[in-house]
Every structure is written in structure tokens, then in C-alpha cells.
Amino acid sequence: MAESEQVGAAAKKQRARSPGYPGIDLKLSIEKARLLHKAEGRNATPYSVALKDIGYSEKSGAGWAAMAALIKFGLVSEEGTGPGRKIRLSDAGFRIVIDAREDSSERDALIREAAMLPSIHREIWSKYEGDLPANDANIEYYLKAERGFTETGAKDFIREFRATLAYANVSAGDGLTRDAEDSNDGMTLKLPAIREHGEVERVTQPPAPLNLKEQRQLFQFPVSPTRVVALDTPFPLEPAEWNQLMNVLRAMQPAIAPPQPSHPIPEATHESFAGGTDDQDEELTFEALELIDKVDSGGVPAYRTPNLERIAHENGLDVSPEMTPNEIVEKLRLLRDR
């Protein structure tokens, strides 16, 4: 292997990535979910078709980021893997997009729940107890020092998080927490119910009584050489019940599997990134990915604009006065493909 190829391979292997977060905010995600509903209703559709439904090509980096965000917010669910993977509007996503009532406490509550579904949202909300610092630098420091974010990823996440909170009208006291406590009936979960005006009511939700007559099955999943996770479940589960189980597990991830910043952050592939389960492609913001998509579709910038320069700077590019719009885009493309 030539020296230049070795250097390129090493750079790609060591490229910094930020932990997974929604690439677009909740408002835009819901708009994309409406497009999916208009095209497919509640039917499961191939992943590539779903990307086109929400306005992207099959190989669009911005499209992968957008679909990953819809998954993280719980607006859509995945079915299958690999080439057979399909996307379907979730129950929550369906109820949100069809609710055209001017005043709807149900829709508002679902939107607030969606805003807190991404695990990194819950983590930051819990850290600051719902009272985010006015200065982004405080949050940015925590993200970079404790959670492995790069500067570009931290700034992009904070912008998305604040926009999502504002759209969902989430304020101090709202959000979801999980507290487990012992009781004579076993484990109970305390879940806050968010009322119409943002008040939080803490309720105790006991486990449903077991139906001893129904068929049940115990599944055991090795998660390490010495540890096994057991799942005792009615069998078989309905697809809606499986989706609900996945949503609950994702929501409880910070409590069951607290983040451990000291562990190395794994390299993400386009396949895993598209699924919204692995790390965010830190190198480019969503705006930069969209810009490249537009250029690939034939939309070449005619001249340099303040917006183009802003996108370049936000992605860590040093833009000289002599650089043309095409040269700026090509540098962004090199960052994406590096």
C-alpha cells in the first residue's frame, strides 16, 4: 500500500465521531413524517422508497440523517434488516400527523414525549434538571469533555436540542424520569404524566397482573461473556406490542445502561447510521449534507453567500477569499467521504 493510501486509511479509521443524536429537530422530523404518511399511509415501505417519500435520494447523506432522526423521535419504526429493511409510521407518529385540531392536548403530549425520546436528550435534560444554561458554552463543555462530542457535533446537537424543546413547548418540570422502588407487588415504575399546561403529576403504575393461562416464553440473550439478559414475555407478541417494547427499552436506556464516556466510540457505517442506532457522522452538519445533495442533483451555487460561508465555518473549513463556491462544496464533500 502506498504511503498516501496508508495515511488516508489511518485518518478514516481514527476520524472523530460524536455520540448519536437527531440530525434534524423535531419540527422538521414531523414534517417529514407527514410526507411519509401522505405517500404510504401506515403501510410498511422499503427503506429506499421511504427516503424518496420524504424528499431524498437513496444514497443521500442528508436523507440517512433525516430518517435516523425520525427513528430516534419514535415517529417511525423499522422492520427487518439489510436489503429487506422497511419503514413504517409508528402509532405516535400517525396520531401526531393526522391531528389537525387547533387545540389538542393529546397531540401536544405526544410531541413532548417525542422530544424526550432520544437518550441524549434525556441525559442532558436530567443533568440540568430541566433548566438548561443560557450560555451554550456550558453544555458544549460537558458534551466534549464527558460525552466525546467534537466541536462541530456539540454545536449541531445543541442547536437541534434547543429547537426541539422550543417546538415541543417543554419547560422546566416537564420530561420523563424513571424511578424503580421495591414494593410488595414487585417493581413499580414512577412515570410523570404531563398535563395540558405543563404541570407534572407523578403517578405509580403497578405491573399488569399476569395471565397464567396465556402462553409465555423465556428468552435469554448473552450480552457479554459473563452476563445474560432474560426476557419473560407472552408469546407471540403482536407487532404493535413489539414496537412498544422497543420504545420503552430505548427510553429507559440511560437508567439501565448509563453512558460510560471512557469507552471508545465505535466507528459507524452508512448502514448503521441510516438506522439511527449508532454514532452521528460528526464530520458534517445536516445543512452541509443537504447542500451536497443539492449540488449532486445539479444545483451548483452561482456565487458565494454568507449562508454558504457559515456552513463551511460550522464544519471546520478555513475558507479563503479566493475560493469559489464549487471549491467550498468539494472540500465539504472530502470531509464527508474521508
Secondary structure, 3 states (H helix, E strand, C coil): CCHHHHHHHHHHHCCCCECCCCCCCHHHHHHHHHHHHHHHCCCCEEHHHHHHHCCCCCCCHHHHHHHHHHHHCCCEEEECCHHHCEEEECHHHHHHHHCCCCCCHHHHHHHHHHHCCCHHHHHHHHHCCCCCCCCHHHHHHHHHHHCCCCHHHHHHHHHHHHHHHHHHCCCCCCCCCCEEEEECCEEEEEEEEECCCCCEEEEEECCCCCCCCCCEEEEEEEEECCEEEEEEEECCCCHHHHHHHHHHHHHCHHHHCCCCCCCCCCCCCHHHHHHCCCCECCCCCHHHHHHHHHHHCCCCCCCCCHHHHHHHHHCCCCCCCCCCHHHHHHHHHHHHHC
